[in-house]
C-alpha cells in the first residue's frame, strides 16, 4: 500500500477552518487507499509570538529553554489536527517528535537529525490511522527537547518520508509551487512544473524562500520526490525530483534568486603559498560561521586576495576571525562591505549552452549595474552587486532569460503528458521495514554531510585578463566575444577591485584555448595571460552549504601535500579549485584520502 507524507505549514493551520480543510486533504488521500502521515507546523505566527514572549522575560534566553518553549507551538497543532480528523469520522493519532523517536544532536535551536525510530508510526499506520507528527522538533540522547531551526518542519517531513519509504512528500503552503523567482519582487515570475534537487538546492540556498536547503539535502540524499503545492486549491504544484526527471529540452536557465542580506569580507595581500587558505577558512570553520561565496583569483607578484561572503548578521563575528587569520598568514589587511547582495541564475542547461554568462552580464551592464564579484558552478552563476541595485538586478536578469515564458512555450520542450508518464515511475515504494530503516542507522546520523565524490578535470586551460576596469559592461564585453567564438566557459572568477581595476579569470576546454584567448584579446583591455593546462579539482556532496568546514578540509588536504591553489570558486553542491596540471593526480589522491573515499 502506498504511503504519502503531507506537511502543512503555519498559514495552512492558522485557524479552525484551515485546520479542517487540511484534515479533509489527509482524509481524501486516506480514502484513496493510501497510508497517510501528516506533519504540521505551529499555527500562524505562534513561533514568532513565543520568541517575543521569551525576550520579554529574558534578554538572552537559554537555548535549551527556548527549545522547550518553541516546541509547544507544534504540539498544539498536532492535537488540533488529530481532533479535526476524528471529527470527520476517520481514526488518527498525534505524536510529538520525542514520542516517535526523532533523535537529534544537542545543538539547541538548530539541531540536526541523527536517527528516527519507525516502530510507533508503522504500528499506527498498520492500524489504519492517519498519523500526525509535530514538525520542527526532536530529542537528544539525554531526552532534552530540541528544535531544528529555520525550515525545520519541512526537514521533519522529508526525513519521515525517507525513513518510511514514502512515494512522495507533499509540502502544502500559501504559494502554489516553486517559481522562477520571487513573485513579490518580479510580478512576471512563473511557476516551475519540475525542478531538480541540485537546482532547488542552489535556489533555496540563494534566497528562494519556498523550501529550506536542509530539507532539499535530505530529499536528494534519500531520493524523496517533493511536491510543493497550495493549501487553498487543488492545482498541480511543482515537483522537486532527480535530475533525469527534471531535465527539459531547450531550457538553459530554470530560475533566478536574490540573497539580499549578504556581507563581503576581503583579505588583502595574501601570500601565494600552500596552506594559507587552509589557515583562513579553518579559523572561520572553528567559529561555526557558514561561508557562502568564496573567490580567489590568480596571484600577482606573489600575492593574491581572498574574498568570501557571509550572512550580514554574522559579519561582526567573522571580521574578528578574519583579522586574526590575516595576521597569522602575513596578509596585509582586511576590508569588508556590509551593503552587498548576491544575484544568481540556476539551470541544468548551462552545462551545454554557450553564452549564458554573457547574457547575464549584458543585462546588468545595460542598466549600469556594476559586478563586484563573480563565481560559478556547472549549473549556477552568481554575482555580487551593491545592495541598492539588488531588486533591479534580479528583475533585469529574469527578463533577459525570458523566464516569464511558460516552459511549454519554448522550442523543443516536451509535452506535459510526457512528464506525467515519467512521474508515474519516479520512485518505487519501499517496504516500511525494508532498506529505508537500515539507511537511518548509518554511523554519524541521517543529516550528516555526505561527500559523494571528488573529481579531477585535466582537460581545461585558464585565461586571465589583468587590470579590467571596475565599471559596468567590461565583463559583458569579454564574454560577448567568448560567446561569439562559440566557446563553452566553465569556471569564472572575478574578485573585488583594487584601485579601480580587477583581474578576471575563466577556464575553457584546452582544445579551445587558442580561440578563446584570441577572442579575449580582441576586447583590448590590456594583458592577457594563458595557462594551457590546469588541473580542476572538485569536491561534491550533500550538505556542503549547511555544514561548516568543508572548504577548510579540502584546502588543508592540498596544503598537507604542498599543493598550491590558483583559483577558487564555490556553489551549494561543490567546491572547485584550480592547481598546476603536473600535480593534478596527486591532488586527487590527497582529497580522496581526506574525505574517506576509495583511493584508486
C-alpha positions as CSV (number, residue, x, y, z in Angstrom):
1,X,0.0,0.0,0.0
2,X,1.4,3.4,-1.0
3,X,2.5,5.9,1.7
4,X,2.1,9.6,1.4
5,X,3.6,12.2,3.7
6,X,1.8,15.6,3.8
7,X,3.2,18.7,5.5
8,X,1.1,21.7,6.4
9,X,2.8,25.0,7.2
10,X,1.7,27.6,9.7
11,X,-0.5,29.5,7.4
12,X,-2.3,26.2,6.4
13,X,-3.3,25.6,10.0
14,X,-3.8,29.2,11.2
15,X,-7.4,28.8,12.3
16,X,-10.1,26.2,12.8
17,X,-11.4,26.4,9.2
18,X,-7.9,25.9,7.7
19,X,-7.2,23.0,10.1
20,X,-10.4,21.3,8.9
21,X,-9.5,21.9,5.3
22,X,-6.1,20.3,5.8
23,X,-7.8,17.4,7.6
24,X,-10.0,16.9,4.6
25,X,-7.0,16.7,2.3
26,X,-5.4,14.0,4.5
27,X,-8.7,12.1,4.6
28,X,-9.1,12.3,0.8
29,X,-5.7,10.6,0.4
30,X,-6.6,8.0,3.1
31,X,-9.9,7.2,1.2
32,X,-7.9,6.7,-2.0
33,X,-6.3,3.8,-0.2
34,X,-3.0,5.4,0.8
35,X,-1.3,5.3,4.1
36,X,-1.1,9.0,5.3
37,X,1.3,10.6,7.7
38,X,0.8,14.4,8.3
39,X,3.5,16.8,9.6
40,X,2.3,20.1,10.9
41,X,4.0,23.4,11.9
42,X,2.9,25.8,14.7
43,X,-0.2,27.8,13.8
44,X,0.2,31.2,12.1
45,X,2.7,33.4,13.9
46,X,2.8,31.3,17.1
47,X,6.6,30.8,16.9
48,X,7.3,34.5,16.5
49,X,4.9,35.3,19.4
50,X,6.7,32.8,21.6
51,X,10.1,34.3,20.8
52,X,8.8,37.8,21.7
53,X,7.4,36.5,24.9
54,X,10.7,34.8,25.9
55,X,12.6,38.0,25.3
56,X,10.2,40.0,27.5
57,X,11.3,37.6,30.3
58,X,15.0,37.2,29.4
59,X,17.1,39.3,27.0
60,X,19.1,36.3,26.0
61,X,17.1,33.2,26.9
62,X,19.0,29.9,27.4
63,X,18.9,27.9,24.2
64,X,17.6,24.7,26.0
65,X,14.7,26.6,27.5
66,X,13.9,28.2,24.1
67,X,13.5,24.8,22.7
68,X,11.2,23.8,25.5
69,X,9.1,26.8,24.7
70,X,9.1,26.8,20.9
71,X,8.2,23.1,20.7
72,X,4.8,23.8,22.3
73,X,3.6,25.5,19.2
74,X,3.7,22.3,17.1
75,X,2.2,20.3,20.0
76,X,-0.9,22.4,19.9
77,X,-1.2,22.0,16.1
78,X,-0.9,18.2,16.1
79,X,-3.6,17.8,18.8
80,X,-6.0,20.1,16.9
81,X,-5.3,18.3,13.6
82,X,-6.0,14.9,15.2
83,X,-9.2,16.2,16.7
84,X,-10.3,17.6,13.3
85,X,-9.7,14.3,11.6
86,X,-11.6,12.4,14.3
87,X,-14.5,14.9,13.9
88,X,-14.7,13.9,10.3
89,X,-15.0,10.2,11.1
90,X,-11.5,8.9,10.5
91,X,-9.2,7.5,13.2
92,X,-6.0,9.4,13.8
93,X,-3.3,9.8,16.4
94,X,-0.9,12.6,17.2
95,X,2.8,12.4,18.2
96,X,5.4,14.8,19.3
97,X,8.9,14.4,17.9
98,X,10.0,12.8,21.1
99,X,7.2,10.2,21.1
100,X,8.1,8.8,17.7
101,X,11.8,8.9,18.5
102,X,13.3,11.7,16.4
103,X,16.8,11.7,17.9
104,X,19.0,14.7,17.2
105,X,22.3,16.1,18.3
106,X,22.4,18.6,21.2
107,X,22.7,21.9,19.3
108,X,19.7,23.6,20.7
109,X,17.6,25.8,18.3
110,X,19.5,24.3,15.3
111,X,19.7,20.6,16.0
112,X,20.4,18.0,13.3
113,X,18.6,14.7,13.0
114,X,20.7,11.6,13.9
115,X,18.1,8.8,13.6
116,X,14.4,8.1,13.7
117,X,12.6,5.1,15.1
118,X,9.7,4.0,12.9
119,X,8.0,1.4,15.2
120,X,5.2,3.6,16.6
121,X,4.4,5.2,13.3
122,X,4.3,1.9,11.4
123,X,2.0,0.3,14.1
124,X,-0.4,3.2,13.9
125,X,-0.4,3.2,10.1
126,X,-0.9,-0.6,10.1
127,X,-3.9,0.0,12.4
128,X,-5.5,2.2,9.6
129,X,-4.9,5.5,11.4
130,X,-3.8,8.8,9.9
131,X,-0.6,9.7,11.8
132,X,0.0,13.3,12.8
133,X,3.6,14.3,13.8
134,X,4.9,17.6,15.2
135,X,7.4,19.1,12.9
136,X,10.5,21.1,13.8
137,X,11.4,19.1,16.9
138,X,13.1,16.1,18.4
139,X,15.1,15.0,21.5
140,X,18.8,14.5,22.1
141,X,20.3,11.4,23.6
142,X,19.6,12.8,27.1
143,X,15.9,13.4,26.3
144,X,16.3,17.2,26.1
145,X,13.8,18.6,23.7
146,X,15.5,20.2,20.7
147,X,14.3,22.2,17.6
148,X,15.6,22.0,14.1
149,X,15.8,25.7,13.3
150,X,14.5,27.5,10.2
151,X,12.6,25.3,7.9
152,X,12.5,22.5,10.5
153,X,9.0,21.2,9.7
154,X,10.0,20.7,6.1
155,X,13.1,18.9,7.2
156,X,11.0,16.7,9.5
157,X,8.5,15.8,6.7
158,X,11.2,14.8,4.2
159,X,13.1,12.9,6.8
160,X,10.0,10.9,7.7
161,X,9.3,10.3,4.1
162,X,12.8,8.9,3.8
163,X,12.7,6.5,6.7
164,X,9.3,5.2,5.8
165,X,10.0,4.8,2.1
166,X,7.1,7.1,1.1
167,X,6.2,7.6,-2.5
168,X,6.3,11.3,-2.2
169,X,6.3,14.2,0.3
170,X,3.6,16.9,-0.3
171,X,4.5,20.3,1.1
172,X,1.3,22.4,1.5
173,X,2.0,26.1,1.8
174,X,0.5,29.5,1.0
175,X,2.0,29.5,-2.6
176,X,1.2,27.1,-5.3
177,X,4.7,25.9,-6.2
178,X,8.2,26.9,-6.9
179,X,8.6,30.0,-9.1
180,X,11.3,31.2,-11.5
181,X,11.9,33.9,-8.9
182,X,10.2,35.6,-6.0
183,X,6.8,36.8,-7.5
184,X,6.7,39.5,-4.8
185,X,9.8,41.0,-6.5
186,X,9.1,40.1,-10.1
187,X,5.5,40.0,-11.0
188,X,6.1,38.1,-14.2
189,X,7.6,35.1,-12.3
190,X,6.2,31.8,-13.4
191,X,5.6,28.5,-11.6
192,X,8.0,25.7,-12.5
193,X,6.4,22.4,-13.1
194,X,9.5,20.4,-12.1
195,X,13.0,21.2,-10.9
196,X,16.0,19.0,-10.0
197,X,17.3,18.6,-6.4
198,X,20.5,20.4,-7.4
199,X,18.7,23.3,-9.0
200,X,16.4,23.6,-5.9
201,X,19.4,23.3,-3.6
202,X,21.0,26.2,-5.3
203,X,17.9,28.3,-5.4
204,X,17.0,27.5,-1.7
205,X,20.4,28.5,-0.5
206,X,20.4,31.6,-2.7
207,X,17.4,33.1,-1.1
208,X,14.4,31.3,-2.7
209,X,12.1,31.0,0.4
210,X,9.7,28.3,-0.6
211,X,11.9,25.4,0.8
212,X,14.8,25.4,3.1
213,X,18.0,23.9,1.8
214,X,18.3,21.3,4.7
215,X,15.0,19.6,3.5
216,X,16.3,19.5,-0.1
217,X,19.5,18.0,1.1
218,X,17.5,15.2,2.8
219,X,15.4,14.7,-0.4
220,X,18.4,14.4,-2.6
221,X,20.3,12.1,-0.2
222,X,17.4,9.7,0.2
223,X,15.7,10.1,-3.2
224,X,12.4,11.6,-1.9
225,X,10.3,13.4,-4.6
226,X,8.7,16.6,-3.2
227,X,5.5,18.1,-4.4
228,X,5.2,21.8,-3.4
229,X,1.6,22.9,-3.7
230,X,-1.1,25.3,-2.4
231,X,-3.1,24.6,0.7
232,X,-6.0,26.5,-0.8
233,X,-6.6,25.0,-4.2
234,X,-6.2,21.6,-5.9
235,X,-4.0,22.6,-8.8
236,X,-0.8,20.7,-9.5
237,X,2.2,22.4,-7.9
238,X,5.9,22.0,-8.5
239,X,7.8,18.7,-8.3
240,X,11.4,18.6,-6.9
241,X,12.9,15.4,-8.4
242,X,16.0,13.7,-9.6
243,X,17.9,15.2,-12.5
244,X,16.7,12.7,-15.0
245,X,13.1,13.6,-14.3
246,X,13.7,17.3,-14.2
247,X,15.7,17.9,-17.4
248,X,13.8,19.9,-20.1
249,X,15.0,20.4,-23.6
250,X,15.7,23.9,-24.7
251,X,15.8,25.4,-21.2
252,X,19.1,27.0,-20.3
253,X,18.1,28.8,-17.1
254,X,15.4,27.5,-14.7
255,X,15.3,30.3,-12.1
256,X,16.9,33.3,-10.6
257,X,17.4,34.2,-7.0
258,X,18.4,37.1,-4.8
259,X,20.2,36.9,-1.5
260,X,19.9,40.4,-0.1
261,X,21.4,40.2,3.3
262,X,25.0,39.4,2.4
263,X,28.2,40.9,3.6
264,X,31.6,40.6,1.8
265,X,35.0,40.2,3.5
266,X,38.3,40.5,1.6
267,X,41.7,39.6,2.9
268,X,44.3,41.6,1.1
269,X,47.8,40.8,0.2
270,X,47.6,37.1,0.9
271,X,50.9,35.3,0.3
272,X,50.6,32.8,-2.6
273,X,51.8,29.6,-0.9
274,X,50.3,26.3,0.1
275,X,48.4,26.3,3.4
276,X,47.4,29.9,3.6
277,X,43.7,29.5,2.6
278,X,43.5,26.4,4.9
279,X,44.5,28.7,7.9
280,X,41.9,31.3,6.9
281,X,39.0,29.0,6.4
282,X,40.0,26.7,9.2
283,X,39.6,29.6,11.6
284,X,36.3,30.6,10.2
285,X,35.0,27.0,10.4
286,X,36.1,26.8,14.1
287,X,33.9,29.9,14.7
288,X,31.0,27.8,13.2
289,X,30.3,30.5,10.6
290,X,28.6,29.4,7.3
291,X,30.5,30.9,4.3
292,X,28.7,31.4,1.0
293,X,30.7,32.7,-2.0
294,X,34.5,32.1,-1.9
295,X,36.6,33.7,-4.6
296,X,40.4,33.6,-5.1
297,X,41.9,34.7,-8.3
298,X,45.5,34.1,-9.5
299,X,48.3,35.8,-7.7
300,X,50.4,38.7,-9.0
301,X,53.9,39.4,-7.6
302,X,53.4,36.5,-5.1
303,X,50.3,37.8,-3.5
304,X,46.5,37.5,-4.0
305,X,43.2,38.5,-2.5
306,X,40.7,36.1,-1.0
307,X,37.1,37.2,-0.7
308,X,34.1,35.5,0.8
309,X,30.6,36.3,1.8
310,X,28.6,35.6,4.9
311,X,25.2,36.4,6.2
312,X,25.0,40.1,7.3
313,X,24.2,39.0,10.8
314,X,27.5,37.1,11.0
315,X,29.7,39.9,9.8
316,X,30.9,41.3,13.1
317,X,31.9,37.9,14.4
318,X,33.5,36.9,11.2
319,X,35.5,40.1,10.9
320,X,37.3,39.3,14.2
321,X,38.2,35.9,12.9
322,X,39.3,37.2,9.5
323,X,41.6,39.8,11.1
324,X,43.2,37.1,13.3
325,X,43.7,34.9,10.2
326,X,45.1,37.7,8.1
327,X,47.7,38.4,10.8
328,X,48.5,34.7,11.1
329,X,49.3,34.2,7.4
330,X,51.1,37.5,6.9
331,X,48.4,39.2,4.8
332,X,48.4,43.0,4.5
333,X,44.8,43.7,5.8
334,X,41.1,43.1,5.8
335,X,38.3,45.1,4.2
336,X,34.6,44.5,4.2
337,X,31.3,45.7,2.7
338,X,28.0,45.2,4.5
339,X,25.9,46.6,1.7
340,X,26.1,43.9,-1.0
341,X,23.6,41.4,-2.4
342,X,24.0,38.3,-4.5
343,X,22.1,37.7,-7.7
344,X,22.2,34.3,-9.2
345,X,20.8,32.2,-12.1
346,X,20.5,28.5,-12.0
347,X,19.8,25.8,-14.6
348,X,20.9,22.4,-15.8
349,X,21.0,23.7,-19.3
350,X,24.1,25.8,-18.5
351,X,26.3,22.7,-18.8
352,X,25.7,22.5,-22.6
353,X,24.8,26.1,-23.7
354,X,27.4,28.8,-24.5
355,X,26.8,32.4,-23.9
356,X,24.8,32.2,-20.7
357,X,27.3,34.3,-18.7
358,X,27.5,36.9,-21.5
359,X,23.7,37.3,-21.5
360,X,23.6,37.8,-17.7
361,X,26.4,40.3,-17.7
362,X,25.0,42.2,-20.7
363,X,21.6,42.5,-18.9
364,X,23.3,44.1,-15.9
365,X,25.6,46.3,-18.0
366,X,22.6,47.8,-20.0
367,X,21.1,49.2,-16.8
368,X,24.5,50.4,-15.4
369,X,24.8,47.8,-12.6
370,X,28.4,47.0,-11.7
371,X,29.6,43.5,-10.9
372,X,31.8,43.3,-7.8
373,X,32.5,39.5,-7.7
374,X,31.7,36.5,-9.9
375,X,31.6,32.9,-9.0
376,X,30.2,29.9,-11.0
377,X,29.4,26.2,-10.9
378,X,28.2,23.9,-13.6
379,X,24.6,25.0,-13.1
380,X,24.9,28.4,-11.5
381,X,26.3,31.9,-12.0
382,X,26.4,34.3,-9.0
383,X,27.4,37.9,-9.0
384,X,27.8,40.3,-6.1
385,X,26.3,43.8,-6.6
386,X,25.6,46.8,-4.5
387,X,22.5,46.2,-2.4
388,X,20.7,49.3,-3.6
389,X,20.6,47.7,-7.1
390,X,19.7,44.2,-5.9
391,X,16.0,44.2,-6.9
392,X,16.6,45.8,-10.2
393,X,19.4,43.3,-11.0
394,X,17.0,40.4,-10.3
395,X,14.3,41.9,-12.5
396,X,16.6,42.5,-15.5
397,X,18.2,39.1,-15.3
398,X,14.8,37.4,-15.0
399,X,13.7,39.3,-18.2
400,X,16.9,38.6,-20.1
401,X,16.4,34.8,-19.9
402,X,12.6,35.1,-20.7
403,X,11.8,33.3,-17.5
404,X,8.3,34.7,-17.7
405,X,7.6,32.3,-20.6
406,X,6.0,29.0,-19.7
407,X,8.2,26.0,-20.3
408,X,5.8,24.5,-22.9
409,X,6.1,27.7,-24.9
410,X,9.8,27.0,-25.5
411,X,11.1,25.3,-28.7
412,X,11.8,21.6,-28.1
413,X,10.2,21.3,-24.7
414,X,8.4,18.0,-24.1
415,X,4.6,17.8,-23.9
416,X,3.2,18.0,-20.3
417,X,1.9,14.4,-20.8
418,X,5.5,13.1,-21.1
419,X,6.2,14.4,-17.5
420,X,3.1,12.6,-16.2
421,X,4.4,9.3,-17.7
422,X,7.8,9.9,-16.2
423,X,6.4,10.8,-12.8
424,X,4.5,7.6,-12.6
425,X,7.8,5.7,-12.4
426,X,9.7,8.3,-10.5
427,X,10.2,6.2,-7.4
428,X,9.4,2.7,-6.3
429,X,7.9,2.5,-2.8
430,X,9.9,0.5,-0.3
431,X,8.6,-1.6,2.5
432,X,8.3,0.1,5.9
433,X,10.6,-2.5,7.4
434,X,12.9,-2.7,4.5
435,X,16.1,-0.9,3.4
436,X,15.0,2.5,4.4
437,X,15.3,1.6,8.1
438,X,18.9,0.4,7.6
439,X,19.6,3.8,6.0
440,X,18.9,5.9,9.0
441,X,21.2,4.0,11.4
442,X,24.3,4.7,9.4
443,X,27.2,6.0,11.5
444,X,27.1,9.7,12.2
445,X,23.4,10.3,11.7
446,X,20.9,10.9,8.9
447,X,21.7,14.6,8.4
448,X,25.5,14.4,8.4
449,X,27.5,15.7,5.5
450,X,27.8,13.3,2.6
451,X,30.7,13.7,0.2
452,X,29.5,12.0,-2.9
453,X,32.8,12.3,-4.9
454,X,36.0,14.1,-5.8
455,X,36.6,14.9,-9.4
456,X,39.6,15.8,-11.5
457,X,39.3,17.5,-14.8
458,X,42.7,17.7,-16.7
459,X,41.2,18.9,-19.9
460,X,40.9,22.7,-19.1
461,X,43.0,25.8,-19.6
462,X,43.0,29.1,-17.8
463,X,42.8,32.6,-19.3
464,X,43.2,35.7,-17.1
465,X,42.7,39.4,-18.1
466,X,44.5,41.8,-15.9
467,X,43.5,45.3,-14.9
468,X,40.0,45.1,-16.1
469,X,38.3,48.4,-15.3
470,X,35.8,48.1,-12.4
471,X,32.9,49.6,-14.3
472,X,29.7,48.2,-15.8
473,X,29.9,46.4,-19.1
474,X,33.5,45.2,-19.2
475,X,32.7,41.6,-18.1
476,X,29.9,41.6,-20.6
477,X,32.2,42.7,-23.4
478,X,34.7,39.9,-22.6
479,X,32.1,37.1,-22.5
480,X,30.3,38.5,-25.6
481,X,33.5,37.8,-27.5
482,X,33.9,34.4,-26.0
483,X,30.3,33.5,-26.9
484,X,30.8,34.7,-30.4
485,X,33.7,32.3,-30.6
486,X,31.3,29.6,-29.6
487,X,33.5,28.6,-26.6
488,X,31.9,26.9,-23.5
489,X,33.2,28.6,-20.3
490,X,33.4,26.6,-17.1
491,X,34.8,28.4,-14.0
492,X,34.6,32.2,-13.9
493,X,36.4,34.0,-11.1
494,X,36.4,37.8,-10.5
495,X,37.4,39.2,-7.2
496,X,36.7,42.7,-5.8
497,X,38.6,45.5,-7.4
498,X,41.7,47.2,-6.0
499,X,42.5,50.8,-7.1
500,X,39.7,50.7,-9.6
501,X,40.8,47.6,-11.5
502,X,40.3,43.8,-11.1
503,X,41.5,40.6,-12.6
504,X,39.1,38.2,-14.3
505,X,39.9,34.6,-14.9
506,X,38.0,31.8,-16.6
507,X,38.6,28.3,-17.7
508,X,37.7,26.7,-21.1
509,X,38.3,23.3,-22.7
510,X,42.0,23.0,-23.5
511,X,41.4,22.4,-27.2
512,X,39.6,25.7,-27.4
513,X,42.1,27.9,-25.6
514,X,43.7,29.5,-28.6
515,X,40.3,30.6,-30.0
516,X,39.2,31.8,-26.6
517,X,42.4,33.7,-25.8
518,X,42.3,35.5,-29.2
519,X,38.6,36.4,-28.6
520,X,39.5,37.8,-25.1
521,X,42.4,39.8,-26.6
522,X,40.1,41.5,-29.1
523,X,38.4,43.3,-26.2
524,X,41.6,45.3,-25.9
525,X,41.7,45.6,-22.1
526,X,45.4,45.0,-21.7
527,X,47.5,42.0,-20.7
528,X,46.0,38.5,-21.2
529,X,47.8,35.5,-19.7
530,X,47.1,31.9,-20.7
531,X,47.9,28.7,-18.9
532,X,47.3,26.0,-21.4
533,X,46.9,23.1,-19.0
534,X,45.5,23.2,-15.4
535,X,44.0,20.7,-13.0
536,X,40.5,21.5,-11.8
537,X,39.5,19.6,-8.7
538,X,36.0,19.4,-7.3
539,X,34.5,18.1,-4.1
540,X,30.8,17.3,-4.5
541,X,28.3,16.5,-1.8
542,X,25.1,16.9,0.0
543,X,25.0,19.3,3.0
544,X,28.0,21.4,1.9
545,X,26.3,24.7,2.5
546,X,24.9,23.9,5.9
547,X,27.9,22.1,7.3
548,X,30.9,24.4,8.1
549,X,34.4,23.3,7.5
550,X,34.2,21.5,4.1
551,X,36.3,24.2,2.3
552,X,38.9,24.2,5.1
553,X,39.2,20.4,5.0
554,X,39.7,20.5,1.2
555,X,42.2,23.3,1.4
556,X,44.0,21.6,4.2
557,X,44.4,18.3,2.3
558,X,46.1,20.1,-0.6
559,X,48.3,22.2,1.8
560,X,49.5,19.0,3.5
561,X,50.7,17.8,0.1
562,X,52.4,21.2,-0.6
563,X,50.0,21.9,-3.5
564,X,49.2,25.5,-4.2
565,X,45.7,26.7,-5.2
566,X,45.5,29.2,-8.0
567,X,41.7,29.7,-8.3
568,X,38.7,29.0,-6.0
569,X,35.0,29.2,-6.7
570,X,32.1,27.6,-4.9
571,X,28.4,26.6,-5.1
572,X,25.9,24.9,-2.9
573,X,26.8,21.4,-4.1
574,X,30.5,21.6,-4.9
575,X,33.8,23.5,-4.3
576,X,36.1,23.9,-7.3
577,X,39.8,24.8,-7.2
578,X,42.5,25.0,-9.9
579,X,46.0,23.9,-9.4
580,X,49.0,23.1,-11.5
581,X,48.4,20.4,-14.1
582,X,51.5,18.4,-13.1
583,X,50.1,17.8,-9.6
584,X,46.5,17.0,-10.5
585,X,46.6,13.3,-10.0
586,X,48.5,13.7,-6.7
587,X,46.0,16.3,-5.5
588,X,43.1,13.9,-6.4
589,X,44.6,11.2,-4.1
590,X,45.0,13.7,-1.2
591,X,41.4,14.7,-1.5
592,X,40.1,11.2,-1.7
593,X,42.0,10.3,1.5
594,X,40.9,13.5,3.3
595,X,37.2,12.7,2.6
596,X,37.5,9.0,3.3
597,X,36.8,8.0,-0.3
598,X,38.4,5.0,-2.0
599,X,41.9,5.7,-3.3
600,X,42.4,4.2,-6.7
